[in-house]
């Protein structure tokens, strides 16, 4: 590595005196894109001075800004000559755009053209073409089907099929709600699999779950029901869940763990000496693992344990 640096420094000193060097060496020193001067071999023979090499590097820049005229010129050149990037670079852009940058820009333009419909709604005609495509090529052959829909890519077509192939829409029944809860408890949030069972679009199922189950506020009546159920049955969730047919087990457990009003085994207000002693011992043992500390104290939630240490620290600085 050291010898490479010394060699580079020597070459820079050599160039700075006005001496000429080959363009290939300029490439190594300044990271200039390689250009083949097949049309004028004298340019390759003549080489570049340090000043010329730096100017080329400065003109090329790290990120070329393309004008609309240049983009049109590139598309026209590709239509006539295909992907002969060296030829296009030299004859259409006078080597101001490297072959690599031309290739990258052309790929970007193709992708941009194809995805221009990403935010456009699907028409009935497109849906019918998609259905005919699936009927002809089968589910999963999205590449063949995409040839029928020039303005839609494979991902768009797959996502659209996931929606229109599920026929059920509208209000959820109680049976569907309970089935969804049961499926999530057993299989987790695997929306695609649940979609096949419930015959509803995966995104609709996810939205319904998040809005009507996860983010649904607990009422005072529900809090009281959970409090009484825990008091009578302990943490026997099989029995307790009979009181909450519209919530998941995880949702009820989480609420019980963090909401003091729902737990009859949790104390409120000032900590007693026994709780403080148990907390201090558990804190030395577990550090900031509030759940483990809560299990040691037994009469305080993890959040209460966390708040307790905060109050202790604040009292030290009073």
Secondary structure, 3 states (H helix, E strand, C coil): CHHHHHHHHHHHHHHHCCCCECHHHHHHHHCCCCCCCCCCHHHHHHCECHHHHHHHHHHHCCCCCCCHHHHHHHHHHHHHHCCCHHHHHHHHHCCCCCHHHHHHHHHHHHHHHHHHHCCCCCCHHHHHHHHHHHHHHCCCCHHHHHCCCCCCCHHHHHHHHHHHCCCCCCCCCHHHHHHHHHHHHHHCCCHHHHHHHHCCCHHHHHHHHHHHHHCCCCCHHHHHHHHHHHHHHCCCHHHHHHHCCCCCHHHHHHHHHHCHHHCCCCCCCCCCHHHHHHHHHHHHHHCCCHHHHHHHHCCCCHHHHHHHHHHHHHHHCC
